[in-house]
Amino acid sequence: MTSRPWTLAARYFAFVLVLLFVIFLGWQIRLLFRSLLVAGVIAYILYPLVLLLQRHVHLNRRVASNIVYFLSLVLMIALPVVLVPVISHQTQEITADLESTLAQAQQYLSAPVVLGGITIDLGSFIPQIKDSISNLFSTSPQNTITWIRNTSRGSLWALLIIGSTYFFMTEWENIRESLVRIAPEEYRQDVRRLYDQIRQVWMAYLRGQLTLMVIVAITLTIIWTIIGLPGSLFIGLLAGLFTIVPDVGPFVATALALAVALLEGSTWMPINNFLFGLLVVGIYVILINVKNFWLRPYILGRSVNMPEGIIFIAIIGAVIFTGILGAFIIVPLLASLVIIWRYLYARILGLPPFEYEIPATSHPDVVPDKTTESETRDSPRPAKKKIIK
């Protein structure tokens, strides 16, 4: 004997209870979602490499994902091991060079400057700058304890991100099908179509980011080679790579170029290293603003078919309210929401939600065509007759 079905009121009541519980649970573990989102972004960035192995080496998805994941993990671990001693040594050299440059500047600015009857002693600011540099690289027991605590917590979050990235890369097909099966059976095909459209948007956005990185790397390499910056090719490539990270990427690239300029100077320009460093930073600031205000909105807007003004406002707003991660995903996220809105709008008004779908009719004698989008696109077309003259 089967149990009696729930009444409509009981079903609504159960749905509200489940929804409230999900909202409460999500709020309690809200910090976890950020790490999962970071893991999803990393898996998304590595996804083209997995596709490359699948298509050209003919490996299945799990094997290709394992190869890409573990190679990326080894590279991520090896880079800090190699670079930390170099960075530490370069930091000491930069500090010594800055102190020497500041000492020279203090000699040049020892005489007060009189402008309009106002005496300005620029040399008095040099000791304050020296103290700031010394405090920046000095350590104290309290700072050490804080650093250890933050490092331990950061290690746990990093471990969570690493594990989640592997899970997303190897099990995404199963996760996707599980999400699709949540929908009623008659709407699962719609969900799959929506997923395909959203996936195309994200892949187009990734291609736009790669295009932007290449343009920035080539432009900076050429300009820095012209002015004689040592290692311009390597630094230009790094600057292009760091472009993928809004805000922090340009700052890191600028700091690296400035350090090389202060330590080595120009290979042919007869100017002081300090002035050459200012020239390098000035050129980078001008180019990076051109990229942020014009090039990035233009390329990303064309990649996801959205107006450039909306792209610019969205990126700036995401940096202000959500930080780097939000600025990185805001563009494809908005484009995905537009796709979902168009589908809901068409369903609400009774219109065909997809381009190749013929609207259903209420007339009992007319049977709607069930041809799917892929069948319509791939179906053979009648051959054209040749006209023999």
N, C-alpha and C positions, 0 to 999 in steps of 0.2 A: 504494500500500500504506500503510494507516494504521498509526501507531505503536501499540504495546501500551499499554493504560491503566495508570496507576499502581496499585500495590497500595495497600491500606488503610493499611499501615504507612508507605509512602512519602508518602502524602497527609497523614497526621498529622504526620510529621516536617517536611514543607514548611510546614505551617500553623504549627507551633511556631516555626520559624525566622523566618517572616514576622512573627509576633506579637512575638517578641523584638526584631526590627529596628525595628518600629513603636514599641515602648515606648522603646527607646534613642533613636530620632530625636525622639520627643516630649519626652523629658527634656532633650535638648540644646537644643531650641527652645521650651522651656516659657514663656519670657517673651513669645514671639510670640503665644501663645494668649490672653494677657491683652488685648493690643491687638485681636485679632480678636473677642474677646468684647465688648469695649467697642464696636467697630464694629457688631456684631450687635445690641447693646442700642439703639444710636442708630437703626439701621435699623428696629428693632421699634417704637420710639417714634414714628418718622415714618410708619410704615405706615398708620395710620388716615387721614392726609392724602392718601396715594396712593389709598386706597379711595374717599375722598370725591370726588376728581377723576374716578376711573373711573366712578363711579355717576352723578354729577350733570352732569359735563361730557362724558361718554362718550369719554374718551381711553383708549388702550391703556396697558398697565402701564408700558412703557418710557418713553413720553412723560410720563406722570404722575410717574414716579419721577424723571426728569430735572428736571422743573419744581420738585418739592418739594425735591430735593437742592440744586439751585443757589440757590434762594431761601433755604434754610436756611444754606447756606455764606456767601452775601452777608450775611445777618443776623449770623452768627457773627463775621465779619470786621469788620462795621461797628460792632457794639456796643463792642468794646474801643477802637476808634479814637475813638469819641465819648466813652466813659466814662473813659478813662485820664486826660485832662487834668482832668476834673471831680473824679475820685477823688484825684488828686495835690493839687489845690487844697484839697479838703475835708480831706485828711489833715493838711496844714499848719495849717489852722484848728483841727482837733480837738486837735492837739498843743499849740498855743498856749492853747486853752481849758482843756485838762487841767492845764497848768502853772499857769495862773491859779487854777483851782479848788484845786489842791494847795497853792498859796501861802496862799489863804484858810483852807484846812483846817489848815495848820500854825499859823496865828495862833490859831485856835479851840482847838487842842490843845496850845498851848505850855505850859500849866500841867499838871503831872503829875496823874494821877488815883490816889487811894488807895482801894483796895478790900480790906477785911479785913486791914489792916496791910501790904498789898503795894502798892508804888508802881509804877504803870504809866505810862511816858512814851510816849504814842502819837505825839507829834510827832517822835520820833526816826526813825519809819518813813518819813516823808514824803521826806527826801532820798534814801533808797534807791529809792523809787518813781520820783522824778524821774530818777535815773541810769538806771533800767531803761527809762524812756520814751525818753531820749536815745539809749541804745544800740540800741533797737529801730529807730529811724529813721536811724541813722548808718551809713555805708558805709566799708569799708576796702578796700585793693587785694586782699587775700586773699579777702574776701567777693565782690568784683567778679569775680575769676577763677572762683571757684566758681559764681557765678550764670551767667556766660557758658557754662561747661562744661555745667551742668545745662540751660540754655536750648537749647543746640545739640542735646543728646541728646533733650530733650523735643520739639523741633521735628521730629526724624526720626520719633519715635513718633507725633506728631500727624499727620504726612504719611501714615504707614502707616494710621492709623485713618480718615483722610478718604478715602483711596483704597479701603480695604476696605469702608467704608460705601457708597460708590457701587457697588461690585461686588455687594454683597449686595442693594441696592435694585433694581438693574436686571437681575440675573441669577439671582434667587432661584428662579424657576420652573425654570430649567434645572438649578440645583444640587439642588433637591428631587427632580426626576425622576432625576437621576444617582444620588442616594442610594437612591431607591426601587429602581432597577434592580440594586443590589447584592444585594438579597434574591432568593431563588429565585422563579421565576415564579408558582408556586402560592401564595406568601405575599405577593405585592406588594399585593394588595387589603387584606390585614391591615395592612400598613405604612401605606397611605394612610388607612385608618380611624384608626389610632393618631395619625397626623399631624393629622388633623382634630380629634380630641379634645384633643390637646395644644395646638393652635392656639387652640381655644375657651377653654382654661384661661388662656393668656397674654393673650388679648384681654379676658377677664373681669378679670384682674389689672390690666390697664391701665385699665379702666373704674373699678375700685376705687381706684386711685391718683388718677385725675382727680377722683373724688368726694371723696377725702380732701383734695386740694389746694383744692377749692372751699370745703369746710367751714372749713378753717384760714384761708383768705383772708377769708371773710366774718366769721368770729368775731373775728379780730384787727383787721380794719378797724373794726368796730363798737366794740370796747373801746377802741382807741387814739383813735377819734374822740371818745368820751365823756370821756377824760381830757385831751384837747386836744393830742395829738401832731401837729405839723405834717406835712402830706403823708401822713396816715394811710391814705388810699385807695391811693396808689401803694406805700407800704411794706407794707401788708397784702397786696396782690396779689403783690408780690415774695416775701413770706414764704410765701404759699401755693404759689408756683411752686418755691421752694427746698425745700419739704417733700419733694419727690420724691427728694432726695439725703439719705440718712440721715446723721446726725451733723454733716456739714459744712454742710448746708443750714440747720438751726436756728442754728448758730454765726454764719453769714454774716448771716442775718436779724436776729439779736440785735445784732450789731456795727453794722449799718446803723441800726436803731432807736435804739441808744444814742448813735450819733454825732449824729443829728438832735436827740435830746433834750438832749444837752450843748451843742449849738450854738444851738438855737432856744428850748429850754424849752417850757413849756406855753402854749397860747394863752389860757387863762383861770385856771389854778391859780396862786396867788401863792406859789410855792415856788422854792427855788434850783434851778438847772439840774442840779447834781450830784444832789440828792435826787430830782428828776424822772426823771433817768436811771436811778437805782436802782429807782424805781417801775416804769418801763417794762420793765426787765430782769426784775424780780420777777414781773410779770404774765406775761411771755412764758415764763419758766421754769415757772411753774405750769401754764399752758395746754399747753406742749409736753410736759410729763410726763403730763398727762391724755391727750394724743394718743398718746404712745408706749406707755403702759401699758394704755390701754383702747380708744381710738378706732381706732388703726391695726390692732391684732389683730382687732377686731370687724369692721371693713369688709373688710379683706383676707381674713380667714377666711371670711366669707360669700361673697366673690367667687369663691374657689376651693374652697369646700365642705370646709374643714378646721377642726379645733378651734382656738379662739382661743389656748389655752395653748400649743399646738404652734407657732403662728405667732409668738407673743411670744418663746419660747425660741429658735426658729430665727433670728429677726432679731438677737437679742442675741448668740448664738453666732457668727453670720456676721460681725458687726461686730468681735468679738474676734479671730477666727482669719483672716478674709479681707479685712476692711476694707469700704469703702463699696460697691464693686461687688458683692461677695458678699451684702451686706445687701439690695441692690436686687433681686437675682434669686433669692434663696434660696426665697421663697414659691412662685413659679410653678415653680421647679425641683423642689421637693419634690412639688408637685401632679402634675407630669409624671412623676416617678419612681413615684408611686402608680399612675398609669394604666398604665405599663409593667409594674409588678409584678402588677397585676390580670390583665393579658393573659397574662403568663408563668404565673401561678398557675393560670389556667383551662386553658391548654394542657397544663401538667404533669399536671393531674388529669383531662384529657379532657373538660372542660366547654366549653360555647360561650363563646368569649372576648368576644363582643359581645352586646348586649341583644337584638337582633332575629334572632340566628342560631339555627337549630334544630340541636341536636346530631345528629351523624351516627350511623347505626346499622350494626351489623355484619350485620344480617339481609339476605340477598340479595334478598328480595322487596320490600323497602321502599326506595324511592328518596328520599333526603333532599331537602327543599325548598331550592332555591338562591336564594330571594328575598333580595336584599340589603337593608340597612338603609334606604337611600334609597327603594328600590322599595316596601318595606312602608309607609313613612311617607307616600309620595306616591301610592300606589295608590288608585283611586276606591273609595269605600265604597258599599254598597247604599243606595239612597234609602229613607227612611222613608215608609211608606204613611200617607196622610192618612185619618183617620177622620171621616166626615161624620155628624154627629149629626142 
